[in-house]
């Protein structure tokens, strides 16, 4: 479970155990998008410094880069990550 504000503090992204990322418009508190693409719980999210992209990382060992203009997938990386 993670929460992260957009760089301009207008959008809140949240993730949880349901394998999705929710996008919240904080001017009205409404969920405007639900991002689906992971097959397991989403553990973390992070914005790029100007807010054009949002990255999500899942227990399924994928990272998805979402384009914030339309919430489509810009890039998907799959890998086998070991403990460091």
Backbone atoms as SQL, in Angstrom:
CREATE TABLE atoms (id INTEGER PRIMARY KEY, chain TEXT, resi INTEGER, resn TEXT, atom TEXT, x REAL, y REAL, z REAL);
INSERT INTO atoms VALUES
  (1, 'A', 1, 'UNK', 'N', 0.849, -1.171, 0.000),
  (2, 'A', 1, 'UNK', 'CA', 0.000, 0.000, 0.000),
  (3, 'A', 1, 'UNK', 'C', 0.895, 1.235, 0.000),
  (4, 'A', 2, 'UNK', 'N', 0.561, 2.186, -0.886),
  (5, 'A', 2, 'UNK', 'CA', 1.367, 3.397, -0.984),
  (6, 'A', 2, 'UNK', 'C', 0.486, 4.533, -1.477),
  (7, 'A', 3, 'UNK', 'N', 0.851, 5.746, -1.118),
  (8, 'A', 3, 'UNK', 'CA', 0.216, 6.973, -1.596),
  (9, 'A', 3, 'UNK', 'C', 1.309, 7.903, -2.067),
  (10, 'A', 4, 'UNK', 'N', 1.014, 8.703, -3.109),
  (11, 'A', 4, 'UNK', 'CA', 2.011, 9.650, -3.565),
  (12, 'A', 4, 'UNK', 'C', 1.320, 10.803, -4.272),
  (13, 'A', 5, 'UNK', 'N', 1.678, 12.033, -3.890),
  (14, 'A', 5, 'UNK', 'CA', 1.120, 13.236, -4.497),
  (15, 'A', 5, 'UNK', 'C', 1.848, 13.566, -5.791),
  (16, 'A', 6, 'UNK', 'N', 1.111, 14.110, -6.770),
  (17, 'A', 6, 'UNK', 'CA', 1.729, 14.619, -7.990),
  (18, 'A', 6, 'UNK', 'C', 2.597, 15.822, -7.628),
  (19, 'A', 7, 'UNK', 'N', 3.567, 16.165, -8.486),
  (20, 'A', 7, 'UNK', 'CA', 4.448, 17.292, -8.167),
  (21, 'A', 7, 'UNK', 'C', 3.710, 18.612, -7.920),
  (22, 'A', 8, 'UNK', 'N', 2.548, 18.803, -8.544),
  (23, 'A', 8, 'UNK', 'CA', 1.791, 20.042, -8.325),
  (24, 'A', 8, 'UNK', 'C', 0.726, 19.903, -7.234),
  (25, 'A', 9, 'UNK', 'N', 0.702, 18.776, -6.550),
  (26, 'A', 9, 'UNK', 'CA', -0.203, 18.511, -5.419),
  (27, 'A', 9, 'UNK', 'C', -1.687, 18.519, -5.781),
  (28, 'A', 10, 'UNK', 'N', -2.031, 18.275, -7.045),
  (29, 'A', 10, 'UNK', 'CA', -3.443, 18.262, -7.447),
  (30, 'A', 10, 'UNK', 'C', -4.006, 16.857, -7.593),
  (31, 'A', 11, 'UNK', 'N', -3.121, 15.864, -7.733),
  (32, 'A', 11, 'UNK', 'CA', -3.542, 14.481, -7.949),
  (33, 'A', 11, 'UNK', 'C', -2.863, 13.599, -6.906),
  (34, 'A', 12, 'UNK', 'N', -3.639, 12.686, -6.357),
  (35, 'A', 12, 'UNK', 'CA', -3.102, 11.694, -5.432),
  (36, 'A', 12, 'UNK', 'C', -3.220, 10.328, -6.090),
  (37, 'A', 13, 'UNK', 'N', -2.124, 9.597, -6.138),
  (38, 'A', 13, 'UNK', 'CA', -2.133, 8.222, -6.642),
  (39, 'A', 13, 'UNK', 'C', -2.047, 7.293, -5.436),
  (40, 'A', 14, 'UNK', 'N', -2.862, 6.242, -5.457),
  (41, 'A', 14, 'UNK', 'CA', -2.841, 5.264, -4.367),
  (42, 'A', 14, 'UNK', 'C', -2.809, 3.862, -4.950),
  (43, 'A', 15, 'UNK', 'N', -2.184, 2.951, -4.231),
  (44, 'A', 15, 'UNK', 'CA', -2.155, 1.557, -4.670),
  (45, 'A', 15, 'UNK', 'C', -2.411, 0.673, -3.462),
  (46, 'A', 16, 'UNK', 'N', -2.864, -0.542, -3.751),
  (47, 'A', 16, 'UNK', 'CA', -3.203, -1.435, -2.644),
  (48, 'A', 16, 'UNK', 'C', -3.128, -2.887, -3.070),
  (49, 'A', 17, 'UNK', 'N', -3.806, -3.728, -2.336),
  (50, 'A', 17, 'UNK', 'CA', -3.735, -5.169, -2.545),
  (51, 'A', 17, 'UNK', 'C', -4.571, -5.665, -3.719),
  (52, 'A', 18, 'UNK', 'N', -5.343, -4.791, -4.367),
  (53, 'A', 18, 'UNK', 'CA', -6.234, -5.239, -5.448),
  (54, 'A', 18, 'UNK', 'C', -5.587, -5.176, -6.833),
  (55, 'A', 19, 'UNK', 'N', -4.256, -5.018, -6.893),
  (56, 'A', 19, 'UNK', 'CA', -3.475, -5.042, -8.143),
  (57, 'A', 19, 'UNK', 'C', -3.658, -3.795, -9.000),
  (58, 'A', 20, 'UNK', 'N', -4.238, -2.728, -8.464),
  (59, 'A', 20, 'UNK', 'CA', -4.515, -1.527, -9.249),
  (60, 'A', 20, 'UNK', 'C', -3.887, -0.291, -8.609),
  (61, 'A', 21, 'UNK', 'N', -3.871, 0.775, -9.417),
  (62, 'A', 21, 'UNK', 'CA', -3.501, 2.108, -8.945),
  (63, 'A', 21, 'UNK', 'C', -4.721, 2.995, -9.164),
  (64, 'A', 22, 'UNK', 'N', -5.121, 3.727, -8.136),
  (65, 'A', 22, 'UNK', 'CA', -6.245, 4.656, -8.245),
  (66, 'A', 22, 'UNK', 'C', -5.705, 6.082, -8.342),
  (67, 'A', 23, 'UNK', 'N', -6.308, 6.863, -9.231),
  (68, 'A', 23, 'UNK', 'CA', -5.934, 8.255, -9.439),
  (69, 'A', 23, 'UNK', 'C', -7.063, 9.133, -8.904),
  (70, 'A', 24, 'UNK', 'N', -6.735, 10.020, -7.979),
  (71, 'A', 24, 'UNK', 'CA', -7.726, 10.856, -7.299),
  (72, 'A', 24, 'UNK', 'C', -7.514, 12.323, -7.640),
  (73, 'A', 25, 'UNK', 'N', -8.574, 12.990, -8.106),
  (74, 'A', 25, 'UNK', 'CA', -8.563, 14.432, -8.320),
  (75, 'A', 25, 'UNK', 'C', -8.838, 15.078, -6.969),
  (76, 'A', 26, 'UNK', 'N', -7.870, 15.775, -6.426),
  (77, 'A', 26, 'UNK', 'CA', -8.027, 16.274, -5.069),
  (78, 'A', 26, 'UNK', 'C', -8.830, 17.564, -4.984),
  (79, 'A', 27, 'UNK', 'N', -9.182, 18.168, -6.115),
  (80, 'A', 27, 'UNK', 'CA', -10.045, 19.347, -6.048),
  (81, 'A', 27, 'UNK', 'C', -11.480, 18.962, -5.703),
  (82, 'A', 28, 'UNK', 'N', -11.856, 17.702, -6.049),
  (83, 'A', 28, 'UNK', 'CA', -13.222, 17.253, -5.741),
  (84, 'A', 28, 'UNK', 'C', -13.263, 15.904, -5.014),
  (85, 'A', 29, 'UNK', 'N', -12.098, 15.266, -4.816),
  (86, 'A', 29, 'UNK', 'CA', -12.035, 14.006, -4.086),
  (87, 'A', 29, 'UNK', 'C', -12.538, 12.797, -4.845),
  (88, 'A', 30, 'UNK', 'N', -12.682, 12.925, -6.172),
  (89, 'A', 30, 'UNK', 'CA', -13.227, 11.837, -6.989),
  (90, 'A', 30, 'UNK', 'C', -12.102, 11.018, -7.617),
  (91, 'A', 31, 'UNK', 'N', -12.282, 9.699, -7.619),
  (92, 'A', 31, 'UNK', 'CA', -11.363, 8.804, -8.323),
  (93, 'A', 31, 'UNK', 'C', -11.647, 8.932, -9.814),
  (94, 'A', 32, 'UNK', 'N', -10.672, 9.417, -10.570),
  (95, 'A', 32, 'UNK', 'CA', -10.871, 9.671, -11.996),
  (96, 'A', 32, 'UNK', 'C', -10.400, 8.532, -12.884),
  (97, 'A', 33, 'UNK', 'N', -9.502, 7.690, -12.378),
  (98, 'A', 33, 'UNK', 'CA', -8.986, 6.571, -13.170),
  (99, 'A', 33, 'UNK', 'C', -8.574, 5.430, -12.253),
  (100, 'A', 34, 'UNK', 'N', -8.719, 4.211, -12.770),
  (101, 'A', 34, 'UNK', 'CA', -8.196, 3.017, -12.108),
  (102, 'A', 34, 'UNK', 'C', -7.268, 2.355, -13.115),
  (103, 'A', 35, 'UNK', 'N', -5.985, 2.269, -12.782),
  (104, 'A', 35, 'UNK', 'CA', -4.973, 1.738, -13.693),
  (105, 'A', 35, 'UNK', 'C', -4.787, 0.254, -13.432),
  (106, 'A', 36, 'UNK', 'N', -4.998, -0.524, -14.483),
  (107, 'A', 36, 'UNK', 'CA', -4.859, -1.981, -14.395),
  (108, 'A', 36, 'UNK', 'C', -3.733, -2.434, -15.317),
  (109, 'A', 37, 'UNK', 'N', -2.906, -3.333, -14.839),
  (110, 'A', 37, 'UNK', 'CA', -1.806, -3.834, -15.646),
  (111, 'A', 37, 'UNK', 'C', -0.921, -4.803, -14.880),
  (112, 'A', 38, 'UNK', 'N', -1.047, -4.784, -13.569),
  (113, 'A', 38, 'UNK', 'CA', -0.286, -5.697, -12.727),
  (114, 'A', 38, 'UNK', 'C', -1.125, -6.928, -12.400),
  (115, 'A', 39, 'UNK', 'N', -0.443, -8.052, -12.174),
  (116, 'A', 39, 'UNK', 'CA', -1.152, -9.292, -11.837),
  (117, 'A', 39, 'UNK', 'C', -1.026, -9.652, -10.355),
  (118, 'A', 40, 'UNK', 'N', -0.417, -8.755, -9.580),
  (119, 'A', 40, 'UNK', 'CA', -0.298, -8.961, -8.142),
  (120, 'A', 40, 'UNK', 'C', -0.342, -7.598, -7.464),
  (121, 'A', 41, 'UNK', 'N', -0.293, -7.592, -6.142),
  (122, 'A', 41, 'UNK', 'CA', -0.437, -6.342, -5.408),
  (123, 'A', 41, 'UNK', 'C', 0.597, -5.312, -5.831),
  (124, 'A', 42, 'UNK', 'N', 0.173, -4.066, -5.889),
  (125, 'A', 42, 'UNK', 'CA', 1.059, -2.963, -6.239),
  (126, 'A', 42, 'UNK', 'C', 1.659, -2.438, -4.940),
  (127, 'A', 43, 'UNK', 'N', 2.997, -2.416, -4.894),
  (128, 'A', 43, 'UNK', 'CA', 3.694, -2.110, -3.648),
  (129, 'A', 43, 'UNK', 'C', 4.181, -0.676, -3.549),
  (130, 'A', 44, 'UNK', 'N', 4.363, -0.012, -4.694),
  (131, 'A', 44, 'UNK', 'CA', 4.903, 1.342, -4.643),
  (132, 'A', 44, 'UNK', 'C', 4.593, 2.128, -5.894),
  (133, 'A', 45, 'UNK', 'N', 4.529, 3.444, -5.734),
  (134, 'A', 45, 'UNK', 'CA', 4.292, 4.349, -6.852),
  (135, 'A', 45, 'UNK', 'C', 5.169, 5.581, -6.686),
  (136, 'A', 46, 'UNK', 'N', 5.566, 6.181, -7.824),
  (137, 'A', 46, 'UNK', 'CA', 6.391, 7.387, -7.788),
  (138, 'A', 46, 'UNK', 'C', 6.157, 8.196, -9.056),
  (139, 'A', 47, 'UNK', 'N', 6.107, 9.512, -8.894),
  (140, 'A', 47, 'UNK', 'CA', 5.937, 10.434, -10.021),
  (141, 'A', 47, 'UNK', 'C', 7.301, 10.868, -10.541),
  (142, 'A', 48, 'UNK', 'N', 7.362, 11.222, -11.833),
  (143, 'A', 48, 'UNK', 'CA', 8.558, 11.888, -12.331),
  (144, 'A', 48, 'UNK', 'C', 8.501, 13.343, -11.853),
  (145, 'A', 49, 'UNK', 'N', 9.603, 14.083, -11.884),
  (146, 'A', 49, 'UNK', 'CA', 9.629, 15.424, -11.289),
  (147, 'A', 49, 'UNK', 'C', 8.652, 16.436, -11.891),
  (148, 'A', 50, 'UNK', 'N', 8.247, 16.271, -13.143),
  (149, 'A', 50, 'UNK', 'CA', 7.318, 17.246, -13.726),
  (150, 'A', 50, 'UNK', 'C', 5.897, 16.708, -13.856),
  (151, 'A', 51, 'UNK', 'N', 5.671, 15.462, -13.478),
  (152, 'A', 51, 'UNK', 'CA', 4.319, 14.918, -13.457),
  (153, 'A', 51, 'UNK', 'C', 3.810, 14.351, -14.762),
  (154, 'A', 52, 'UNK', 'N', 4.696, 14.090, -15.707),
  (155, 'A', 52, 'UNK', 'CA', 4.280, 13.512, -16.989),
  (156, 'A', 52, 'UNK', 'C', 4.111, 12.003, -16.934),
  (157, 'A', 53, 'UNK', 'N', 4.762, 11.369, -15.959),
  (158, 'A', 53, 'UNK', 'CA', 4.731, 9.912, -15.847),
  (159, 'A', 53, 'UNK', 'C', 4.580, 9.500, -14.384),
  (160, 'A', 54, 'UNK', 'N', 3.963, 8.338, -14.206),
  (161, 'A', 54, 'UNK', 'CA', 3.832, 7.720, -12.886),
  (162, 'A', 54, 'UNK', 'C', 4.342, 6.293, -13.013),
  (163, 'A', 55, 'UNK', 'N', 5.207, 5.878, -12.116),
  (164, 'A', 55, 'UNK', 'CA', 5.721, 4.508, -12.113),
  (165, 'A', 55, 'UNK', 'C', 5.041, 3.722, -11.003),
  (166, 'A', 56, 'UNK', 'N', 4.696, 2.471, -11.307),
  (167, 'A', 56, 'UNK', 'CA', 4.143, 1.573, -10.292),
  (168, 'A', 56, 'UNK', 'C', 4.945, 0.278, -10.294),
  (169, 'A', 57, 'UNK', 'N', 5.171, -0.254, -9.097),
  (170, 'A', 57, 'UNK', 'CA', 5.974, -1.464, -8.924),
  (171, 'A', 57, 'UNK', 'C', 5.131, -2.479, -8.176),
  (172, 'A', 58, 'UNK', 'N', 5.144, -3.717, -8.682),
  (173, 'A', 58, 'UNK', 'CA', 4.254, -4.743, -8.155),
  (174, 'A', 58, 'UNK', 'C', 5.014, -5.957, -7.640),
  (175, 'A', 59, 'UNK', 'N', 4.326, -6.720, -6.817),
  (176, 'A', 59, 'UNK', 'CA', 4.844, -7.986, -6.321),
  (177, 'A', 59, 'UNK', 'C', 5.010, -9.006, -7.446),
  (178, 'A', 60, 'UNK', 'N', 4.413, -8.745, -8.621),
  (179, 'A', 60, 'UNK', 'CA', 4.571, -9.637, -9.771),
  (180, 'A', 60, 'UNK', 'C', 5.887, -9.399, -10.510),
  (181, 'A', 61, 'UNK', 'N', 6.763, -8.579, -9.908),
  (182, 'A', 61, 'UNK', 'CA', 8.092, -8.271, -10.452),
  (183, 'A', 61, 'UNK', 'C', 8.021, -7.460, -11.738),
  (184, 'A', 62, 'UNK', 'N', 7.015, -6.593, -11.847),
  (185, 'A', 62, 'UNK', 'CA', 6.919, -5.676, -12.982),
  (186, 'A', 62, 'UNK', 'C', 6.950, -4.241, -12.486),
  (187, 'A', 63, 'UNK', 'N', 7.450, -3.376, -13.359),
  (188, 'A', 63, 'UNK', 'CA', 7.343, -1.932, -13.186),
  (189, 'A', 63, 'UNK', 'C', 6.633, -1.417, -14.420),
  (190, 'A', 64, 'UNK', 'N', 5.596, -0.610, -14.209),
  (191, 'A', 64, 'UNK', 'CA', 4.871, -0.005, -15.323),
  (192, 'A', 64, 'UNK', 'C', 5.032, 1.504, -15.225),
  (193, 'A', 65, 'UNK', 'N', 5.379, 2.118, -16.364),
  (194, 'A', 65, 'UNK', 'CA', 5.432, 3.569, -16.472),
  (195, 'A', 65, 'UNK', 'C', 4.154, 4.004, -17.182),
  (196, 'A', 66, 'UNK', 'N', 3.337, 4.803, -16.504),
  (197, 'A', 66, 'UNK', 'CA', 2.055, 5.281, -17.024),
  (198, 'A', 66, 'UNK', 'C', 2.215, 6.710, -17.535),
  (199, 'A', 67, 'UNK', 'N', 1.676, 6.999, -18.707),
  (200, 'A', 67, 'UNK', 'CA', 1.650, 8.347, -19.274),
  (201, 'A', 67, 'UNK', 'C', 0.472, 9.087, -18.634),
  (202, 'A', 68, 'UNK', 'N', 0.705, 10.177, -17.942),
  (203, 'A', 68, 'UNK', 'CA', -0.349, 10.845, -17.187),
  (204, 'A', 68, 'UNK', 'C', -1.332, 11.622, -18.060),
  (205, 'A', 69, 'UNK', 'N', -0.993, 11.882, -19.307),
  (206, 'A', 69, 'UNK', 'CA', -1.912, 12.617, -20.184),
  (207, 'A', 69, 'UNK', 'C', -3.164, 11.813, -20.497),
  (208, 'A', 70, 'UNK', 'N', -3.028, 10.481, -20.562),
  (209, 'A', 70, 'UNK', 'CA', -4.193, 9.630, -20.850),
  (210, 'A', 70, 'UNK', 'C', -4.187, 8.329, -20.035),
  (211, 'A', 71, 'UNK', 'N', -3.242, 8.185, -19.129),
  (212, 'A', 71, 'UNK', 'CA', -3.087, 7.024, -18.243),
  (213, 'A', 71, 'UNK', 'C', -2.878, 5.717, -19.008),
  (214, 'A', 72, 'UNK', 'N', -2.256, 5.811, -20.177),
  (215, 'A', 72, 'UNK', 'CA', -1.900, 4.607, -20.929),
  (216, 'A', 72, 'UNK', 'C', -0.507, 4.148, -20.495),
  (217, 'A', 73, 'UNK', 'N', -0.180, 2.910, -20.844),
  (218, 'A', 73, 'UNK', 'CA', 1.129, 2.358, -20.491),
  (219, 'A', 73, 'UNK', 'C', 2.170, 2.863, -21.479),
  (220, 'A', 74, 'UNK', 'N', 3.167, 3.556, -20.970),
  (221, 'A', 74, 'UNK', 'CA', 4.297, 4.031, -21.762),
  (222, 'A', 74, 'UNK', 'C', 5.339, 2.920, -21.895),
  (223, 'A', 75, 'UNK', 'N', 5.575, 2.200, -20.798),
  (224, 'A', 75, 'UNK', 'CA', 6.601, 1.153, -20.803),
  (225, 'A', 75, 'UNK', 'C', 6.301, 0.155, -19.683),
  (226, 'A', 76, 'UNK', 'N', 6.640, -1.084, -19.937),
  (227, 'A', 76, 'UNK', 'CA', 6.468, -2.146, -18.942),
  (228, 'A', 76, 'UNK', 'C', 7.769, -2.942, -18.879),
  (229, 'A', 77, 'UNK', 'N', 8.290, -3.132, -17.692),
  (230, 'A', 77, 'UNK', 'CA', 9.512, -3.896, -17.482),
  (231, 'A', 77, 'UNK', 'C', 9.193, -5.086, -16.592),
  (232, 'A', 78, 'UNK', 'N', 9.633, -6.253, -17.025),
  (233, 'A', 78, 'UNK', 'CA', 9.463, -7.459, -16.218),
  (234, 'A', 78, 'UNK', 'C', 10.841, -7.997, -15.893),
  (235, 'A', 79, 'UNK', 'N', 11.019, -8.477, -14.691),
  (236, 'A', 79, 'UNK', 'CA', 12.331, -8.975, -14.330),
  (237, 'A', 79, 'UNK', 'C', 12.287, -9.877, -13.127),
  (238, 'A', 80, 'UNK', 'N', 13.423, -10.447, -12.858),
  (239, 'A', 80, 'UNK', 'CA', 13.587, -11.310, -11.695),
  (240, 'A', 80, 'UNK', 'C', 14.512, -10.582, -10.745),
  (241, 'A', 81, 'UNK', 'N', 13.953, -10.076, -9.680),
  (242, 'A', 81, 'UNK', 'CA', 14.723, -9.297, -8.732),
  (243, 'A', 81, 'UNK', 'C', 15.047, -10.143, -7.521),
  (244, 'A', 82, 'UNK', 'N', 16.314, -10.175, -7.201),
  (245, 'A', 82, 'UNK', 'CA', 16.730, -10.885, -6.003),
  (246, 'A', 82, 'UNK', 'C', 16.879, -9.917, -4.848),
  (247, 'A', 83, 'UNK', 'N', 17.094, -10.451, -3.684),
  (248, 'A', 83, 'UNK', 'CA', 17.320, -9.606, -2.517),
  (249, 'A', 83, 'UNK', 'C', 18.716, -9.030, -2.589),
  (250, 'A', 84, 'UNK', 'N', 18.840, -7.762, -2.212),
  (251, 'A', 84, 'UNK', 'CA', 20.160, -7.131, -2.241),
  (252, 'A', 84, 'UNK', 'C', 20.696, -6.932, -0.851);
